């Protein structure tokens, strides 16, 4: 009996030792594999960016490259009918052909790189990854870049570039509402003016801008507002940043990030060279409406969405059924949500946990920011921080005791200090301390609408 028990114990000990050895070996193999993978360079695409000729290197004109992706700008009228701007084939002409039609000899030395030639909606997120790296590669040689795209998803492509291009040099996105060869086309003027803006250097440190119909917009804010009109691109709330009034490029305001020009904080954290394109996650948009169901959210989660942007009513409200589906998606799958409004402009209710307020980003822009955020972090607080910095137009401006702005885009030239003559003034009136208005707590979810409680207003600090 004692020998039998001893044999049984011996077998158990032997099995335990073998099991431990197998587990330890697996862990060691996994750790070694991770170390090897970490040491392997990320495979990055290469691009045949044209080199600058000797003449271009010594030319007094700016060197601008046009990275072409197709769209209506490169479209051709069908059956030679130049009177019908709604019947055409997008992405027909090459950029080399289009540039040959423009009088550029006094504007810039222009080269082109044909990245693709199709409608904007035909590009995948992984192709946008390549496009961003192509623009950065081109800007290592050129003074500025123009990116031509179709207008259907231009605002999304432009914002993706705004968040990912590392160079501080001008990036100008343009396109056309009418194909190149029809009567009344806007393509030649848009392309010519975009080259002028890129070559002027006036949008350096602005990130990506969009230029159509003589108007310059910040990529973060611009949106397409009409299906056919040539003045379709608008900037709700803030307005355009400038205009092209030939021969002048006029800039009247700058995006908030320009205040951080020349600092490490200027560039976004989304350096695409540090991730593989396959790591870009699926992020979807769920639209709220009267008695909206939760099926869209559940379906997106089943299809593998890691993030969902809700386009809500008012300041981001969603129906109770959508809210229930959102709660389940967060609890069971860790999905990240961003609230936006379907109204077209305005800021959102606050959020907590995996629900993040999208500030005044529209749903399309918020999706791009959430998609990139999830590719670099799964932490809700980190992503919330990115939405409150790169996802907002808020600015913090330092003011000295003389109320002179201390932030500037360009380095100011050294000058002698100016001593102002004292001026008689009325006695200063002590400013009344700002108070935070009382916020009524949002009611619980109903069948019509639910939204997180409104955030407290920030404390206003006055300078004595």
Secondary structure, 3 states (H helix, E strand, C coil): CHHHHHHHHHHHHHHHHHHHHHHHHHHHHHHHHHHHHHHCCCCCCCCCCCCCCHHHHHCCCCEEEEEECCCHHHCEEHHHCCCCCCCEECCCCCHHHHHHCCCCCCCCEEEEEECCCCCHHHCCHHHHHHHHHHHHHHHCCCCEEEEECCCCCHHHHHHHHHHHCCCCCEEEEECCCCCCCCCCCCHHHHHHHHHHHHHHCCCCCCCEEEEECCEEEECCCEEECCCCCCCCEEECCCCCCEEEECCEEEECCCCHHHHHCCCCCCCCCCCHHHCCHHHCCCEEEEECCCCCCCHHHHHHHHCCCCEEEEEEECCCEECHHHHHHHHHHHHHHCCEEEEEECCCCCCCCCCCCCEEECCCCCHHHHHHHHHHHHHHCCCHHHHHHHHCCCCCCCCCCCECCCCCECCCCCCCCCCCCCCCCCCCCCCCCCCCCCCCCCCCCCCCCCCCCECCCCCCCCCCCCCC
